[in-house]
Amino acid sequence: METKEVLYKLRTQNGLSQDELAEKIYVTRQAVSRWENGETLPNTEALKLLSKVFNVSINTLLGSPRTLICQCCGMPLEDNILGRNQDGTLNEDYCQWCLADGAFTYSDMDELIDVCVPHMVEQGFTAEQARAYMKQKLPELDHWKRSDRNGGGEFEALKRQLIDEINALGIEGMPKVDRLFALAGRDVNLEYPLPGGGNARFLDDRTTYLGNQLKPLSGGEYCFGVLANAGFILICTYKANGADPELILYKKR
């Protein structure tokens, strides 16, 4: 689709009139009308605001002229898995598992390969093929070419601190945590029953968190789920596919 068609579709899908959209991005209704008629294109600042309003990439607004690839893990990118900058805007160079709130989640190439290989095996690769492909592909990507982006830093320090804090909680039956992985909020945002009745979710579907799944020391059908970020630690249990979740602990940091 051309930009004019993309804008019309997004505006109408979101139930906005031309006047309402114009007000949100600080332009006139006539400007929006000219865009949708194909007479003009939004300038750079307008595209940034439209991207924020509609939660889509600028690439999508322009009719997807580029094929987007995560410059850390090599995954093909779509709008619903784009990483976010520190100000919450979408970043078109990284997926949400590799970039969270402007911070890179992987500084160790071998660690990223260990995370990616099982997913590639599910897609038909052998473990050896997947590992060989990743070792060849990753050094070609921007993240791994730039030394200022893969030297550790604050995010790695946060992961180590969170691991220490989680293990210090001494949750009965839960093994020690040795690694935390980047997890998309929408994949782990379980709905927990509350003591007074009702249910509640505690996460944001659009945010990337750190977490892990752990088998209990005593065995059984439940797993422990660990989720955290700079603001909180959450421990829960659940059955396969997130069934019957139970909140064990929610602790602000």
N, C-alpha and C positions, 0 to 999 in steps of 0.2 A: 504493500500500500504506500501511497504518497503521504507526505506530511499532512496535507489538507484532510485526507481521509482518516488518518490516525487521530488527529485532533478532534474531528467531529465525532468519531466513534467513542473516544475516551470521555469527551464532554457529556454526550448523551447517556452513556453507560453510568456516569456518576450523577446523573440527574441535575446537571447544571445548565442554566441558560447562558447565552453569550455574555449577558450583563454580569451574571454571578461569577463566571470564570474571569472576566476582565477585572473585576474588583479584587479577586484573590491574587492576581499577578501584577496588579498596578498598571494596567493598560486600559485603553478605551474599548468599548464594545466594537467599534468600527475596526480596530486592529484585529480583534478575534475574527470578525467577519471576513476580513481580507485574507487571513491565514487559511480559513476554511474554504474560501473560494479559490485558493491557489494563487492569489495575486501577489502575495509577499510571504516571506518566511519569518518566524520568530528570530530575534537576535539572540546572542549567547546568554545574556542575563534572563531573557524571557524563557529560553529553553530550560535553564536551571530551575526556574520557579515552576514551570510546567511539570518538570520531572518530579519535583517535590510534591506538588498537588496531586498528581496521578500515580505516584509511586512507581514510575517506570523510568527506564534509562533514556538518556538523550538519543542514544542509538535507535531505540524504538520510536521515539518521536519523529526522527528523520527518515523512518521507513526501513530501518535495519540495514543500512548499507555495509556495515562491517560484521564479520563473524567474530564474536567475543569469546576469548579464551582466558581462563584464569592464569595469571602470570606467576602463580606459585605452584599450583597442582596440575595445571593443564586441562582442567575440566571445561567443556563447552558451557558458556554462560547464558542464562535466561534471566529475565527481570526478577523472578521470584527467588533466585538464589544469589543475587548480587551482594557483595559485602557493603559495609557502610563506613563512611568517613566519621571522624570525631563529632562533626556537627549533625550527623544523622542522614546526610545526603548519600545517595547511591554512588558506589565506586564501580566503574565499568571495566576495571582491570583485574578484579579479584572476586572470588566467591565468598560467601558468608562464613565458610569454614576456615578460610585462610586470612580473612581480614574482619575484625570485629571492633567497631567503634574507633576506627583509625589505627588499630594496633594489629600487627602481624602475629598470627598465632603459631607459626612454625618458623623456627630458626635452625632446625636440624633436619637436613635432607633425609637422612636415614629414618628418622622418626616419622616424617610424612610418608615415606614409602611404606613403612610398616602399617600405617593406617590405611593407605590406598589399596594395597595388594589384596586383602580379603574381599573388598568390593569388586575389584576387577575379576577375581576368581568367580564370583557370582555371575559375571557377565560372559563367562566362557573361557577366559584365559587360564593357563596353568600358573601356579605361583611363580615359577621360574620365568615364564614369559612376561608376566606382569612386572616383576622386579627388574628384569633386563630393560623393558620398555621405559619404565620410570627413570632408571639410572641414565638412560640415553636422553630422554625428553627434558627432564627438569633443568639440567644445566643450560638449556637453550632459552629458558624463560627469564623474564626481566628480574623477578624477585631474587633468583639465585645468581644472577650476573652482578648484582649490586651488593657490595660488601656491607654497606650501611643498613641493609635490610635483613641480613641474616646473621647478625652477630650476637643474638641473645637480646639483652635489654630488659626493659621494664616488664614486658609481658611474661617472659620466662621467669623473672623474679616473682611475679604475682602467682604463677602456677606453683612454684616451689613453696611459697608461703601458704597458699590454700591447701596444698597437700598436707603440710605440717599441721595446720589448724584442724583439718578434717580428721586426721588420725588421732589428734589429741582429744577429740570428743569421746572416744572410747565407746562407740555404739555397739551394744551387745550383739554378738553373732556376726558382725560385719568385718571382713578382712581389711587389712591395711590397704590404703590407696597408694599406688606407686606412679600412676600416670593420670592426667586429665586431658580430655580431647575436646575440640571445638564441636558444639552441638547446636543445631538450629532450634530456636524456641518452639516453632510449630511442631517439631518432631517429638518434643519432650514435655509439652505443656499439658500435663495430665490434670484431670478434674478430681479433686480430693473431697471426700465427705467430711463435713465439719461436726464437731461434738454437739453443737446446738441444733443440728439439722441443716439441710441444704448442702450445696457443694460450691467449691471455689477453685479457680485457677490462679496461680501466683506468678506466672511468667508472661512475657510478651512474645507473641509468635514471630515478630520481626527482629528479635534480638538474638545474638549468638552468645551462648553460655559455655562454660567449661564443665565437663562432667565425665562420668564413667558408670558402667553397669558391673556389679559385683555379685558373684554367687555367695550365698551365706556359708559360713564355716561349717554349719551342721547339715548342709544339703537342703533338699526340699524343692518345692515348685516355685517359691518366691525368689526374686532377685532384689538386691539393694540398688537403688538409684541415687547417685550423687550428682548434685548440680550446684554451681557456685559462680559468682563473679566478684567484682570488687566490693559489692554492697551486701551480699548475703551468702549463706550456705544452706542448702536444702538437702535433707536425707529422706528418702521414702522407700517403700517396698511395693512390689507389684508382681503380678503373674505374667505369663507370656503375652506379648503384644500390648503391654500396658494395662492389662485387665486388673480389676480390683485394687486400685492404688490406695495406699495408706500413707499419710504424712507422718513421719517419725520426728522430724525436727526441722524448724525453720529459724535460722539465727541471723540477725543482722550483724554486719561487721562494723 
